[in-house]
Amino acid sequence: MKNIASIILAAGEGTRMKSSLPKVLHNICGKPMLEYLIDNVNSLGIDKVIAIIGHKAGLVKERIPGIRCVKQDELLGTGDAVSRARAAIVKDNKIDNVLVLYGDTPLLKKETIQRLIEKHVSSGAGCTLLTAQLKNPTGYGRIIRSSAAKIVKIVEELDASIYQKVVEEINVGVYCFNKRALFFGLEKIKPENKKEEYYLTDTIEVLAKANIQVESVTADDPEEFLGVNTRAELGKAELVMRKRILEEIMDKGVTVIDPNNTYVEQGVEIKKDTVIYPYTFIEKDVKIGSNCAIGPFARLRPGTVIGDSVGIGNFVEIVRSTIGSETKIRHQCYIGDTSIGKNVNIGAGTIVANYDGKEKHKTVIEDNAFIGTGTILIAPVKVGKGATTGAGSVVTRNKNVPAGKIVVGIPARVLNKNKK
């Protein structure tokens, strides 16, 4: 798809979100909704992507490095927004078609986008758009067809007549245009509507009147075209995306005991035969090996890498740490910035104190070590191979525990078994 460019409309403020953050940067399962669209487009081999930005443009641009951004200084409508990308697209002779997406539709699947593009290319249409049938189409633009079932225009709900409002075929807001047809249509539209804006949807009527072919593809899944404009809709999108992520994980051989009460963010990797217990929270950039047991009530934060056959129990929090195979961390522990070896036992209530108020420090626990209940390890510190800490020990910073030795006390000292 090298001859296709994509324009993603991301300039809106999203006033109904009631947020100081631009709407398209609100997270869904740990990733800004705008990034879902960019990832889908890139996965289809479309490497020319232009984001139209406006509200807090600098913040949006910073979040999507590598993507060309064009600013819409005044929010004069979607037609005006797309026009801003004209210079970047028209002068590129390699571009024949333009895919237009809205940045607040993160649930749109790449398979649907691909189906739209394939229909557009095979039909040779001036525009191919995504439509859907809804029994309650409130809030959506309506697709108006001729007696011959050809699309003649799109009417936004605010401008629709009482007869047009009963039409159940709606505009999803995904378009693939022939480049020339797109900018021909944009030159003809006028802000003759209640909002006094330039509507991208008005280009459809312009093309139809010029006898330029307009085609459509029907979206089958209503969840895909959920637009996120409010916090409530953000919550709905979160539920849908979480379900998708968990289904993908389970399809790869992972057991999720209670999907309704398990939270896994985008970008998590879990190998087969691992079991995730309820009320577990796994954030992005976490990797988990095979045959592990995670949870219940565990929290794995970014930068955590867990080997095979590891047990992570209830009320355990781990961040930026590596856990070796066969290691067990069963109860009420905090592990931060720590490298733990193989076959290590971390006793209940263990805390790795990785932050000294200014900097975070590393802790190393080597293979076969035994960390007693209630141990506090004040980083930076190292526990050697086969070493043991007694219950309630406090190992102070830089006071490393020698391999094979036992330390006890506050502060922890090597236990001398020969002392009488």
Secondary structure, DSSP 8 states (H G I E B T S, - for coil): -TTEEEEEEE----GGG--SS-GGGSEETTEEHHHHHHHHHHHTT--EEEEEE-TTHHHHHHHSTTSEEEE-SS---HHHHHHTTHHHHHT-TT--EEEEEETT-TT--HHHHHHHHHHHHHHT-SEEEEEEE-SS-TTS-EEEE-TTS-EEEEE-GGG--TTGGG--EEEEEEEEEEHHHHHHHHHH----STT----TTHHHHHHHHTT--EEEEE---GGGG----SHHHHHHHHHHHHHHHHHHHHHTT-EES-GGG-EE-TT-EE-TT-EE-TT-EE-SS-EE-SS-EE-SS-EE-TT-EE-TT-EEEEEEEEES-EE-TT-EEEEEEEEESEEE-TT-EE-TT-EEE-B-SS-B--EEE-TT-EE-TT-EEESSEEE-TT-EE-TT-EE-TT--B-TT-EEETTTTEE--TT--
